[in-house]
Amino acid sequence: MTSEIRTELTGGVLTITFARPDKKNALTNEMYGVLADTIEQAQRDSHVRVLLLQGDGDIYTAGNDVAEFAAIAAGKGPGERHVHRFLHALANSTVPIVAAVNGKAVGVGTTMLLHCDYVVLAQDAQLITPFVNLALVPEAASSYLLPLCIGHVRAFEMFAMGEPLDAQTAVAWGIANKVCANDQLRAEARRMAEKLAAKPAGSLSAMKKLMRDAEKLVSQMDSESARFQERLASAEAREAFSAFAEKRKPDFTRIAQ
């Protein structure tokens, strides 16, 4: 297991930590593979009653490693993109998932929260969905789940503008459950995870299954993925990633649709 994903099982709670703080916990293909394996195995392990997601350092996750996106856009990406297995594992999981979010949750860092059952945000948390700014499209079935959660106009604004959503607003809109002080985040998330772990696991699992249409979510993910791959190969994406690497503002006005 890569040291950039740490796991610890205590009292029925499997804590999964994004542990790449020097790179703002940006997720690599290898990390996605470990995450997918961990969630899939947890589904089969009766000792795991709750999953708890968190990030090391001062940020939850910067999302997908942009260098890997740039490599894919240049036709040099990995043979198998494990992000698809990770997203499918989230959609199919009937184990309750708690998230402890501090600092920025960018891209998939935000969209994965739509698959969590209890989300605790630190006061400094910011949810950011910059897909369109990178000439891409949303993923993780978020194009379906986010409008369902907060309405079309708010979801459109989040996706199209890519501006940070603060913690209090995220709770008010129904994306997260509560906000707590930064230094209390992990303890509060752990407390909620332990409360869930003490519940009848079979009942929780059955309830979660009734509340989520996993088949619909996976179908939406696959549709998004096909469009995402198209966008990665587009001239707009090449311009977006070139501008990112060169630390300049992208110019999309000269690119024909």
C-alpha positions in Angstrom: 0.0 0.0 0.0 1.3 3.4 -0.9 2.4 5.5 2.1 0.4 8.3 0.5 -2.8 6.6 1.6 -2.9 5.5 5.3 -5.5 3.3 6.8 -6.3 2.4 10.4 -9.1 0.3 11.7 -10.2 1.0 15.3 -13.5 0.3 16.9 -15.2 -0.6 13.6 -14.1 2.7 12.1 -11.7 2.4 9.1 -9.9 5.8 8.8 -8.6 6.5 5.4 -6.1 9.4 5.3 -4.8 11.2 2.2 -1.2 11.6 3.2 0.6 13.6 0.6 0.6 17.0 2.3 3.7 18.2 0.4 1.6 18.1 -2.8 -1.6 19.3 -1.1 -2.9 15.7 -1.0 -3.4 15.7 -4.8 -4.5 12.3 -5.8 -2.4 10.2 -8.2 -3.5 7.2 -10.2 -1.7 4.9 -7.7 -3.5 6.6 -4.8 -6.9 6.1 -6.6 -6.0 2.4 -7.0 -5.3 2.0 -3.2 -8.5 3.9 -2.4 -10.6 1.7 -4.7 -9.1 -1.5 -3.2 -9.7 -0.2 0.4 -13.3 0.7 -0.2 -14.0 -2.5 -2.1 -12.4 -4.6 0.7 -14.3 -2.7 3.4 -17.6 -3.6 1.7 -16.7 -7.3 2.3 -15.2 -6.9 5.8 -17.6 -7.3 8.7 -15.2 -5.7 11.0 -15.6 -2.4 9.1 -18.7 -0.6 10.1 -17.9 3.0 9.1 -15.4 4.6 6.7 -13.8 8.0 7.8 -12.1 10.1 5.1 -9.6 12.8 6.0 -6.5 14.6 4.7 -3.2 15.3 6.3 -1.9 18.9 6.7 -3.8 22.0 6.0 -5.9 20.8 3.1 -8.3 17.9 2.5 -7.2 17.4 -1.1 -6.3 19.5 -4.2 -8.2 16.9 -6.3 -6.6 15.0 -9.2 -2.9 15.5 -9.7 -3.0 18.1 -12.5 0.4 16.8 -13.9 -1.4 13.5 -14.6 -4.2 15.3 -16.3 -1.7 17.2 -18.5 0.0 13.9 -19.3 -3.3 12.3 -20.4 -4.1 15.4 -22.5 -0.8 14.9 -24.2 -1.5 11.2 -24.8 0.9 9.9 -22.2 -1.5 8.9 -19.4 -1.6 5.5 -17.5 -3.0 2.4 -19.2 -5.8 2.1 -16.6 -7.2 5.0 -14.8 -8.0 3.8 -11.3 -10.2 6.8 -10.6 -13.0 5.0 -12.3 -12.7 2.0 -9.9 -12.6 4.5 -6.9 -15.7 6.3 -8.0 -17.6 3.1 -8.7 -16.6 1.8 -5.3 -18.0 5.0 -3.7 -21.3 4.6 -5.6 -21.7 0.9 -4.7 -20.6 1.2 -1.0 -23.3 0.4 1.5 -20.9 1.1 4.4 -21.6 4.6 6.0 -19.0 7.1 5.0 -18.0 10.1 7.2 -15.7 12.9 5.9 -13.6 15.4 7.9 -12.8 18.3 5.5 -10.3 21.1 6.3 -8.9 23.7 4.0 -9.6 23.2 0.3 -11.5 20.3 -1.2 -10.9 20.7 -5.0 -12.6 18.9 -7.8 -13.0 15.3 -6.8 -12.3 16.5 -3.3 -15.8 18.1 -3.4 -17.6 15.7 -5.6 -16.7 12.6 -3.4 -18.5 14.4 -0.5 -21.8 13.8 -2.4 -21.2 10.1 -1.8 -20.5 10.6 1.9 -23.3 10.2 4.5 -22.1 12.6 7.1 -19.8 15.5 6.3 -18.0 17.7 8.9 -16.3 20.8 7.7 -13.6 22.9 9.5 -14.2 26.6 9.6 -11.6 27.2 6.9 -13.1 24.6 4.5 -13.7 25.6 0.9 -15.4 23.5 -1.7 -14.2 24.2 -5.2 -15.3 22.6 -8.5 -13.0 24.1 -11.2 -13.9 21.6 -14.0 -15.0 24.1 -16.6 -12.1 26.4 -15.7 -9.9 23.5 -16.8 -12.0 22.9 -19.9 -13.3 19.6 -18.4 -16.7 18.4 -17.2 -17.8 17.3 -13.7 -17.4 13.7 -12.6 -18.3 11.3 -9.8 -22.0 11.5 -10.9 -21.9 15.1 -9.5 -23.6 16.4 -12.7 -26.6 14.5 -11.4 -26.1 14.6 -7.6 -25.2 18.2 -7.0 -28.3 19.7 -8.8 -30.4 17.1 -6.9 -28.8 18.3 -3.7 -28.8 22.1 -4.1 -30.8 22.9 -7.2 -29.8 23.6 -10.8 -28.9 27.3 -10.6 -26.6 26.9 -7.6 -25.0 23.8 -9.0 -24.5 25.5 -12.4 -22.8 28.4 -10.6 -20.5 26.1 -8.7 -19.5 24.2 -11.8 -19.3 27.1 -14.3 -17.6 29.7 -12.1 -15.4 27.3 -10.1 -15.3 29.8 -7.2 -14.8 28.6 -3.5 -17.9 27.8 -1.5 -17.3 28.5 2.2 -18.2 26.0 5.0 -21.2 27.8 6.4 -22.8 28.1 3.0 -22.1 24.5 2.2 -24.0 23.5 5.4 -26.8 25.9 4.6 -27.2 24.4 1.1 -27.2 20.9 2.4 -23.8 19.6 1.1 -22.5 19.1 4.6 -23.8 18.5 8.1 -21.9 20.8 10.4 -19.0 23.2 10.8 -16.6 23.0 13.7 -13.4 24.6 14.8 -10.3 23.5 12.9 -8.7 22.0 15.9 -11.8 20.0 16.7 -12.4 18.6 13.2 -10.9 15.2 13.5 -12.3 14.6 17.0 -15.8 15.6 16.0 -15.7 13.5 12.8 -14.4 10.5 14.8 -17.2 11.0 17.4 -19.8 10.9 14.7 -18.2 7.8 13.1 -18.2 6.0 16.4 -21.8 6.8 17.0 -22.7 5.3 13.6 -20.4 2.3 14.3 -22.5 1.6 17.4 -25.8 1.4 15.3 -27.1 -1.9 13.8 -24.8 -2.2 10.8 -27.3 -4.3 8.8 -30.0 -1.7 9.3 -27.8 1.2 8.3 -26.6 -0.7 5.2 -30.1 -1.5 4.1 -31.2 2.1 4.7 -28.3 3.5 2.7 -29.1 1.1 -0.2 -32.7 2.3 -0.3 -31.6 5.9 -0.3 -29.2 5.6 -3.2 -29.7 4.2 -6.8 -26.2 2.8 -7.3 -27.0 1.6 -10.8 -28.1 5.1 -11.8 -24.9 6.7 -10.2 -22.6 4.3 -12.0 -24.4 4.9 -15.3 -24.0 8.7 -14.8 -20.3 8.2 -13.9 -19.7 6.3 -17.1 -21.4 9.0 -19.2 -19.4 11.7 -17.5 -16.2 9.7 -18.0 -16.7 9.4 -21.7 -17.2 13.1 -22.1 -14.3 13.8 -19.7 -12.0 11.8 -21.9 -13.1 13.8 -24.9 -12.5 17.0 -23.1 -9.1 16.0 -22.0 -8.1 15.5 -25.6 -9.5 18.9 -26.7 -7.7 22.0 -27.7 -9.3 23.9 -24.8 -7.9 21.4 -22.3 -4.4 21.7 -23.8 -4.7 25.5 -23.5 -5.9 25.2 -19.9 -3.1 22.9 -18.8 -0.5 24.9 -20.7 -1.6 28.1 -19.0 -1.6 26.3 -15.6 2.0 25.1 -16.1 3.1 28.6 -17.4 1.2 30.4 -14.6 -0.7 32.6 -16.9 -4.4 33.2 -17.7 -5.8 30.9 -20.3 -7.2 32.3 -23.5 -10.1 30.2 -24.9 -11.5 32.9 -27.2 -9.4 31.9 -30.2 -10.4 28.2 -30.0 -13.2 27.1 -32.2 -15.8 24.8 -30.6 
